[in-house]
Amino acid sequence: MALRVFNSLSRQLELFEPIHEGRVGIYVCGPTVHNDAHLGHGKTYVNFDTVVRYLRYLGYKVLHVQNITDVGHLLDTGEDRILKGAKRERLNPWVLVEYYERRFFRDMDTLNVTRPDITPHATCHIPEQIELIKTLIEKGYAYEVNGSVYFSVRKWPEYGKLSGRKVDELIEGARVEVLPEKRDPADFALWKRAEPEHIMQWPSPWGMGFPGWHIECSAMSTKYLGQPFDIHGGGMENKFPHHECEIAQSEAATGKPFAKYWLHNGMLMIRGEEMHKSLGNFITLEQAFQQYAPMTIRFFILGSHYRSPLDVTDEALTAAAKGVERLYGTMRRVRAQVEEAASGPVSETVAGLVADAEARFREAMDDDFNTANALAVLFDLNREVNKMVHEGAPVSRESWQQVDALYGRLVGDVLGLITPETYQAQTAGLTEDLLRLLVETRAELRQAKQWALADRIRDRLGALGVALEDRPDGTTWRIRPPEAAED
């Protein structure tokens, strides 16, 4: 089965065929760095990180571009989000941008999100944006008035092809800035005239001003990926007006298609409601990390299809914590078998198990990056692997290495769930060596029929989140997150 993706532009699943064989260019709309990243950002960038990871797993050479919006993203009131944040914190806007950009990447690193290959900043690409605007004016798609420049939506008949909206229906229910100087209420700003007190402004043929939000992404994406490029990604909330406007201005300027495939991830919900500060349900990633392990959050995000809305509840995150630990527990058992098993040829049974699991995993991911089904395949693999361990079947070290490598490819390389801490079983200050010592001591106590002391060790470890399992071939242990530990 070949990779198929749901293209928001055609509204159907399509066979993925890159423009240039073996290479993929992907542009993902980045954050506006005026505040801390929240769980919604986490969902978006984990989703698209997994897309990039899987494309690389398939052998494509991927160029991943993700911008930083540091000017021009206006609120409904017309106020720049960066300037509003600077006023809120009484900081120079350049300082604010630097501060929150660093915190954004800190949070993404914590979620094990791969850094983009190129991270262009809107403020570093003002000349490219000005040139694109000049082209649109020359071709009759834009007009200047009072130092501002607007795109004439009615001059572009295809406007609305991504979102399905019609120009005459845009005003009602849409965030359209209605200004008397605009020829049509649906027209959108390419360049805004700056008042003298506006800190972030640049010279242009139309006077001092700053770019509109939409023109930034068109200029930056095509500068680094060309036009057309393969994939444009972003949140569902950006489909209109942001992505719709990107398509219109980019294709009007060049006469070429803008992006071949459009991928949009679903919204994040908090207990059934969209996340908004006004509702009191706004959760930053930093706050979330204080309650749940980062890989629990990543696992939770991957547990649903990227296009589906994701509802955050304590119950769902607790279930995710247990799920990721089940996965890690089996992976640790495999590592232990690699260390303890005797050398020998790879068995046909293990080779078949590995091949079947990887084929089914790829089948799930080839279905529009269905990570939920891919995780289900991994848990089926877990069940078979645990069965082999429990039965004590004679399996060679080389066979276990094949299984270990499979987890590395699928859980690590594709799903991004393996971090340096994955195999370092630690909880409440206990190191792996100390845990092994306690397990061995308990085994000696049981052999000496010191049942009370042995049970006390088991119970105390259980309270700390370490589950012991006594088997005919010895005692094994697995780490559970604190919230999943039994009393």
C-alpha positions as CSV (number, residue, x, y, z in Angstrom):
1,M,0.0,0.0,0.0
2,A,1.3,3.4,-0.9
3,L,1.0,6.6,1.2
4,R,-2.4,8.3,0.7
5,V,-3.1,11.7,2.3
6,F,-6.3,13.7,2.7
7,N,-5.9,16.9,0.7
8,S,-8.0,19.7,2.1
9,L,-8.0,21.3,-1.3
10,S,-9.6,18.4,-3.1
11,R,-11.4,17.2,0.0
12,Q,-10.5,13.6,-0.6
13,L,-7.7,11.0,-0.1
14,E,-5.1,11.2,-2.7
15,L,-2.0,9.1,-3.6
16,F,1.0,11.0,-2.4
17,E,3.3,11.7,-5.3
18,P,5.9,14.4,-4.6
19,I,6.7,17.0,-7.3
20,H,10.4,15.9,-7.4
21,E,11.0,12.2,-7.0
22,G,12.6,11.3,-3.7
23,R,12.2,14.8,-2.3
24,V,9.5,16.5,-0.2
25,G,9.2,20.2,0.6
26,I,6.8,20.9,3.5
27,Y,5.9,24.2,5.0
28,V,4.1,24.4,8.4
29,C,2.6,27.6,9.7
30,G,4.7,28.4,12.9
31,P,3.7,30.2,16.1
32,T,3.1,33.9,16.7
33,V,5.6,34.3,19.5
34,H,3.7,36.7,21.8
35,N,3.0,34.2,24.7
36,D,3.8,30.7,25.9
37,A,2.9,27.8,23.7
38,H,-0.2,25.9,24.8
39,L,-1.6,22.4,24.4
40,G,-3.1,23.3,21.0
41,H,0.4,24.2,19.7
42,G,1.6,20.8,21.1
43,K,-1.0,19.0,19.1
44,T,-0.2,20.8,15.9
45,Y,3.5,20.4,16.0
46,V,3.5,16.8,17.3
47,N,1.1,15.9,14.4
48,F,3.3,17.5,11.8
49,D,6.5,16.3,13.3
50,T,5.2,12.8,12.9
51,V,4.3,13.5,9.3
52,V,7.9,14.6,8.7
53,R,9.3,11.7,10.6
54,Y,7.3,9.2,8.6
55,L,8.2,10.7,5.3
56,R,11.9,10.4,6.2
57,Y,11.3,6.8,7.4
58,L,9.9,6.1,3.9
59,G,13.2,7.3,2.5
60,Y,12.3,10.8,1.3
61,K,14.7,13.6,1.6
62,V,12.5,16.2,3.4
63,L,13.0,19.9,3.6
64,H,10.9,21.1,6.5
65,V,10.3,24.9,6.8
66,Q,8.4,26.4,9.7
67,N,8.2,30.1,10.2
68,I,8.2,32.4,13.2
69,T,5.6,35.1,13.0
70,D,7.1,38.1,14.8
71,V,5.1,40.9,13.3
72,G,1.8,41.5,11.4
73,H,-0.5,39.0,13.0
74,L,-3.4,41.3,13.8
75,L,-6.2,40.8,16.3
76,D,-9.9,41.5,15.3
77,T,-9.3,45.0,16.7
78,G,-6.5,45.6,14.3
79,E,-3.8,45.5,17.0
80,D,-0.7,43.6,16.4
81,R,-0.4,40.6,18.7
82,I,3.3,41.2,19.2
83,L,2.8,44.8,20.2
84,K,-0.1,43.8,22.5
85,G,2.2,41.3,24.2
86,A,4.9,43.9,24.6
87,K,2.5,46.3,26.2
88,R,1.2,43.5,28.5
89,E,4.7,42.7,29.8
90,R,6.2,46.2,29.4
91,L,9.0,44.9,27.1
92,N,10.5,46.0,23.9
93,P,8.7,43.9,21.2
94,W,12.1,42.5,20.0
95,V,12.8,41.3,23.5
96,L,9.4,39.8,23.8
97,V,9.8,37.9,20.5
98,E,13.2,36.5,21.5
99,Y,12.0,35.5,24.9
100,Y,8.9,33.6,23.7
101,E,10.6,32.0,20.7
102,R,13.2,30.4,23.0
103,R,10.4,29.2,25.3
104,F,8.5,27.8,22.3
105,F,11.5,25.7,21.2
106,R,12.2,24.6,24.7
107,D,8.6,23.2,24.9
108,M,8.9,21.6,21.5
109,D,12.2,20.0,22.5
110,T,10.6,18.6,25.6
111,L,7.9,17.0,23.4
112,N,10.7,15.6,21.3
113,V,9.5,17.6,18.3
114,T,12.3,17.6,15.6
115,R,13.5,21.1,14.9
116,P,12.6,22.4,11.4
117,D,15.4,22.5,8.8
118,I,14.7,26.2,8.2
119,T,13.0,28.6,10.6
120,P,12.4,31.9,8.8
121,H,11.3,35.0,10.6
122,A,8.7,37.4,9.1
123,T,10.8,40.4,10.1
124,C,13.8,39.0,8.3
125,H,12.0,38.7,5.0
126,I,10.5,42.2,4.5
127,P,12.2,42.8,1.1
128,E,10.7,39.5,-0.3
129,Q,7.3,40.5,0.9
130,I,7.5,44.0,-0.6
131,E,8.6,42.5,-4.0
132,L,5.6,40.1,-3.9
133,I,3.2,43.0,-3.1
134,K,4.7,45.1,-5.9
135,T,4.0,42.2,-8.4
136,L,0.4,41.9,-7.2
137,I,-0.1,45.6,-7.8
138,E,1.5,45.5,-11.2
139,K,-0.8,42.6,-12.2
140,G,-3.9,44.4,-11.0
141,Y,-4.7,42.2,-8.0
142,A,-3.8,44.7,-5.4
143,Y,-4.2,48.4,-4.8
144,E,-2.7,51.0,-2.5
145,V,-4.6,53.5,-0.5
146,N,-3.4,55.9,2.2
147,G,-0.1,54.0,2.6
148,S,-1.7,50.6,2.9
149,V,-2.0,47.9,0.3
150,Y,-5.0,45.5,-0.1
151,F,-5.6,42.4,-2.2
152,S,-8.7,42.7,-4.3
153,V,-10.5,39.4,-3.6
154,R,-13.1,39.8,-6.4
155,K,-10.2,40.0,-8.9
156,W,-9.4,36.4,-8.0
157,P,-12.3,34.2,-9.1
158,E,-10.9,31.1,-7.3
159,Y,-10.9,32.7,-3.9
160,G,-12.7,30.3,-1.5
161,K,-11.6,27.0,-3.3
162,L,-9.8,25.8,-0.1
163,S,-12.4,26.7,2.5
164,G,-15.5,26.4,0.3
165,R,-16.6,30.0,1.2
166,K,-18.1,32.4,-1.3
167,V,-17.0,36.0,-1.3
168,D,-20.5,37.3,-0.8
169,E,-20.8,35.2,2.3
170,L,-17.5,36.2,3.9
171,I,-18.5,39.2,5.9
172,E,-21.1,37.5,8.2
173,G,-19.3,35.4,10.7
174,A,-15.9,36.0,9.4
175,R,-13.1,38.0,11.0
176,V,-12.9,40.7,8.3
177,E,-11.5,44.1,9.1
178,V,-14.0,46.6,7.7
179,L,-12.3,49.9,6.8
180,P,-13.7,52.7,4.7
181,E,-10.5,52.8,2.7
182,K,-11.0,49.3,1.4
183,R,-12.8,48.9,-1.9
184,D,-14.6,45.8,-0.7
185,P,-15.1,44.5,2.8
186,A,-13.6,41.2,1.9
187,D,-10.3,42.6,0.7
188,F,-7.4,41.8,3.0
189,A,-4.3,43.7,3.9
190,L,-0.9,43.0,2.3
191,W,0.8,46.0,3.8
192,K,-0.4,48.3,6.6
193,R,0.5,51.9,7.1
194,A,2.2,52.5,10.4
195,E,1.4,55.3,12.8
196,P,4.4,57.3,13.9
197,E,4.3,55.7,17.4
198,H,4.2,52.1,15.9
199,I,7.6,50.6,16.9
200,M,7.7,47.8,14.3
201,Q,7.8,49.5,10.9
202,W,9.8,49.4,7.8
203,P,10.2,51.7,4.7
204,S,8.4,50.6,1.6
205,P,7.3,52.2,-1.8
206,W,4.0,53.1,0.0
207,G,5.5,54.6,3.1
208,M,6.5,53.4,6.5
209,G,4.5,50.3,7.5
210,F,4.5,46.6,8.2
211,P,3.4,43.5,6.4
212,G,0.1,41.7,6.7
213,W,0.1,38.2,8.2
214,H,-0.9,36.3,5.0
215,I,1.8,37.8,2.8
216,E,4.5,36.7,5.2
217,C,3.9,32.9,4.7
218,S,3.6,33.2,0.9
219,A,7.0,35.0,0.7
220,M,8.8,32.7,3.1
221,S,7.4,29.4,1.9
222,T,8.2,30.0,-1.8
223,K,11.6,31.5,-1.0
224,Y,12.8,28.2,0.5
225,L,10.6,25.6,-1.2
226,G,9.9,27.2,-4.6
227,Q,6.4,27.2,-6.2
228,P,4.6,24.9,-6.3
229,F,5.9,22.9,-3.3
230,D,4.6,19.6,-1.9
231,I,2.8,20.0,1.4
232,H,1.4,23.0,3.3
233,G,0.3,22.2,6.8
234,G,-1.4,24.0,9.6
235,G,-4.2,24.0,12.1
236,M,-7.8,23.8,11.0
237,E,-8.4,27.3,12.3
238,N,-5.9,28.6,9.7
239,K,-7.8,27.2,6.7
240,F,-9.8,30.5,6.5
241,P,-8.8,33.2,6.1
242,H,-5.0,32.6,6.4
243,H,-4.5,29.7,4.0
244,E,-7.2,30.9,1.7
245,C,-5.4,34.2,1.4
246,E,-2.0,32.6,0.9
247,I,-3.3,30.7,-2.1
248,A,-4.9,33.7,-3.7
249,Q,-2.0,36.0,-3.5
250,S,0.6,33.4,-4.3
251,E,-1.2,32.0,-7.4
252,A,-2.2,35.5,-8.6
253,A,1.4,36.7,-8.5
254,T,3.0,33.7,-10.3
255,G,0.2,32.1,-12.3
256,K,1.3,28.7,-10.8
257,P,-0.2,26.4,-8.2
258,F,0.9,27.3,-4.7
259,A,1.0,23.9,-2.8
260,K,0.1,20.5,-4.1
261,Y,-1.3,19.0,-0.8
262,W,-2.9,20.8,2.0
263,L,-3.0,19.1,5.4
264,H,-5.0,20.4,8.4
265,N,-5.0,19.0,11.9
266,G,-8.1,19.1,14.1
267,M,-8.8,21.4,17.0
268,L,-7.9,20.8,20.6
269,M,-10.7,20.8,23.0
270,I,-10.8,21.0,26.8
271,R,-13.6,18.9,28.2
272,G,-15.7,19.4,25.1
273,E,-15.0,23.1,24.7
274,E,-12.5,24.9,22.5
275,M,-9.6,26.2,24.5
276,H,-9.8,30.0,25.2
277,K,-8.4,32.2,28.0
278,S,-11.9,33.7,28.4
279,L,-13.3,30.3,29.3
280,G,-10.7,29.7,31.9
281,N,-9.5,26.5,30.2
282,F,-6.3,27.8,28.7
283,I,-3.4,25.4,29.5
284,T,0.2,26.1,28.5
285,L,2.6,23.3,27.8
286,E,4.7,24.4,30.8
287,Q,1.6,23.9,33.0
288,A,0.8,20.5,31.4
289,F,4.4,19.3,32.0
290,Q,4.0,19.9,35.7
291,Q,1.2,17.3,35.9
292,Y,2.0,14.8,33.1
293,A,5.2,13.5,31.6
294,P,6.0,15.0,28.2
295,M,5.9,11.6,26.5
296,T,2.5,11.0,28.1
297,I,1.2,14.1,26.3
298,R,2.8,13.1,23.0
299,F,1.4,9.6,23.3
300,F,-2.0,11.1,24.0
301,I,-1.8,13.3,20.9
302,L,-0.8,10.4,18.8
303,G,-3.7,8.3,20.1
304,S,-6.1,10.0,17.8
305,H,-6.0,10.8,14.1
306,Y,-4.3,14.1,13.3
307,R,-7.4,15.5,11.5
308,S,-9.7,14.6,14.4
309,P,-10.5,17.0,17.2
310,L,-8.8,16.0,20.5
311,D,-10.6,16.4,23.8
312,V,-8.3,16.9,26.8
313,T,-9.5,15.3,30.1
314,D,-7.6,14.1,33.1
315,E,-9.0,10.6,32.5
316,A,-7.7,10.6,28.9
317,L,-4.2,11.7,30.0
318,T,-4.1,9.2,32.8
319,A,-5.0,6.4,30.4
320,A,-2.3,7.7,28.0
321,A,0.2,7.5,30.9
322,K,-0.6,3.9,31.5
323,G,-0.5,3.2,27.7
324,V,2.9,4.7,27.2
325,E,4.3,2.8,30.2
326,R,2.9,-0.5,28.9
327,L,4.9,0.2,25.7
328,Y,8.0,1.1,27.6
329,G,7.7,-1.9,29.9
330,T,7.8,-4.3,27.0
331,M,10.7,-2.4,25.4
332,R,12.7,-2.7,28.6
333,R,12.0,-6.4,28.7
334,V,13.4,-6.7,25.2
335,R,16.5,-4.8,26.1
336,A,17.0,-7.2,29.1
337,Q,16.6,-10.2,26.8
338,V,19.2,-8.7,24.5
339,E,21.7,-8.6,27.4
340,E,20.9,-12.0,28.8
341,A,20.1,-14.3,25.8
342,A,22.6,-16.5,24.2
343,S,23.9,-15.8,20.7
344,G,22.4,-17.6,17.8
345,P,20.6,-17.2,14.4
346,V,17.5,-15.1,14.1
347,S,14.5,-17.5,14.3
348,E,11.9,-17.6,11.5
349,T,9.2,-16.9,14.1
350,V,10.8,-13.7,15.2
351,A,11.7,-12.6,11.7
352,G,8.1,-13.2,10.7
353,L,6.7,-11.3,13.7
354,V,9.0,-8.3,13.0
355,A,8.1,-8.2,9.3
356,D,4.4,-8.6,9.9
357,A,4.3,-5.8,12.6
358,E,6.3,-3.4,10.4
359,A,4.1,-4.1,7.4
360,R,0.9,-3.5,9.4
361,F,2.4,-0.4,11.0
362,R,3.2,1.0,7.5
363,E,-0.3,0.2,6.3
364,A,-1.7,2.2,9.2
365,M,0.6,5.2,8.6
366,D,0.0,5.0,4.8
367,D,-3.6,5.6,5.5
368,D,-3.2,9.4,6.0
369,F,-0.8,9.1,8.9
370,N,-3.2,7.1,11.1
371,T,-1.1,7.1,14.3
372,A,-4.0,5.7,16.4
373,N,-4.1,2.5,14.3
374,A,-0.3,2.4,14.2
375,L,-0.2,2.4,18.1
376,A,-2.8,-0.5,18.0
377,V,-0.3,-2.5,15.9
378,L,2.4,-1.8,18.4
379,F,0.3,-3.1,21.3
380,D,-0.4,-6.2,19.3
381,L,3.3,-6.6,18.9
382,N,3.7,-6.0,22.7
383,R,1.3,-8.9,23.4
384,E,3.3,-11.3,21.2
385,V,6.7,-10.2,22.6
386,N,5.5,-10.5,26.2
387,K,4.2,-13.9,25.5
388,M,7.7,-15.0,24.3
389,V,9.3,-13.5,27.4
390,H,6.8,-15.2,29.8
391,E,7.0,-18.6,28.1
392,G,10.8,-18.5,28.3
393,A,11.2,-19.8,24.8
394,P,14.8,-20.2,23.6
395,V,15.2,-17.0,21.6
396,S,18.6,-15.8,20.5
397,R,20.2,-12.5,21.3
398,E,20.2,-11.7,17.6
399,S,16.5,-12.3,17.4
400,W,15.8,-10.0,20.4
401,Q,18.1,-7.4,18.7
402,Q,15.8,-7.5,15.7
403,V,12.8,-6.8,17.9
404,D,14.6,-4.0,19.7
405,A,15.6,-2.4,16.4
406,L,12.0,-2.6,15.3
407,Y,10.8,-0.7,18.3
408,G,13.6,1.8,17.7
409,R,12.3,2.5,14.1
410,L,8.6,2.6,14.8
411,V,8.3,4.0,18.3
412,G,11.5,6.1,18.1
413,D,12.1,7.3,14.6
414,V,8.5,7.6,13.4
415,L,6.4,8.3,16.5
416,G,9.1,10.1,18.4
417,L,8.3,8.4,21.7
418,I,11.8,7.3,22.6
419,T,13.9,9.7,24.5
420,P,17.2,9.2,26.4
421,E,15.1,8.5,29.5
422,T,13.0,5.8,28.0
423,Y,15.3,2.9,29.1
424,Q,16.5,4.7,32.2
425,A,13.9,3.5,34.5
426,Q,13.7,6.1,37.2
427,T,11.0,7.1,39.7
428,A,11.1,9.0,43.0
429,G,14.9,9.1,42.9
430,L,15.3,5.4,42.3
431,T,17.9,4.4,39.7
432,E,17.8,1.3,37.6
433,D,20.8,-0.2,39.5
434,L,19.1,0.4,42.8
435,L,15.9,-1.1,41.6
436,R,17.7,-4.2,40.4
437,L,19.4,-4.5,43.8
438,L,16.0,-4.3,45.6
439,V,14.5,-6.9,43.4
440,E,17.4,-9.2,44.0
441,T,17.2,-8.6,47.7
442,R,13.5,-9.4,47.7
443,A,14.2,-12.6,45.8
444,E,16.7,-13.7,48.5
445,L,14.2,-12.9,51.2
446,R,11.6,-15.0,49.5
447,Q,14.0,-17.9,49.1
448,A,14.7,-17.6,52.9
449,K,10.9,-17.6,53.5
450,Q,11.1,-14.0,54.9
451,W,7.7,-13.3,53.4
452,A,6.8,-10.3,55.4
453,L,10.0,-8.4,54.5
454,A,9.7,-9.5,50.9
455,D,6.1,-8.2,50.7
456,R,7.1,-4.9,52.4
457,I,9.6,-4.3,49.6
458,R,7.0,-5.1,47.0
459,D,4.4,-2.8,48.6
460,R,6.8,0.1,49.1
461,L,8.0,-0.1,45.5
462,G,4.3,-0.3,44.3
463,A,3.6,2.9,46.2
464,L,6.5,4.6,44.3
465,G,5.2,3.4,41.0
466,V,7.2,0.3,40.5
467,A,5.2,-2.9,39.7
468,L,6.8,-6.2,40.4
469,E,5.7,-9.4,38.6
470,D,6.8,-12.8,39.9
471,R,7.3,-15.4,37.2
472,P,8.7,-18.9,37.1
473,D,11.9,-17.6,35.6
474,G,12.3,-14.7,38.1
475,T,10.9,-11.3,39.0
476,T,10.5,-8.5,36.5
477,W,9.6,-4.9,37.1
478,R,8.1,-2.0,35.2
479,I,7.8,1.7,36.0
480,R,4.4,3.3,36.2
481,P,3.8,7.0,36.3
482,P,3.0,8.3,39.8
483,E,-0.6,9.0,38.9
484,A,-1.0,5.3,37.8
485,A,0.6,3.8,40.9
486,E,-1.6,1.8,43.3
487,D,-1.9,2.7,47.0
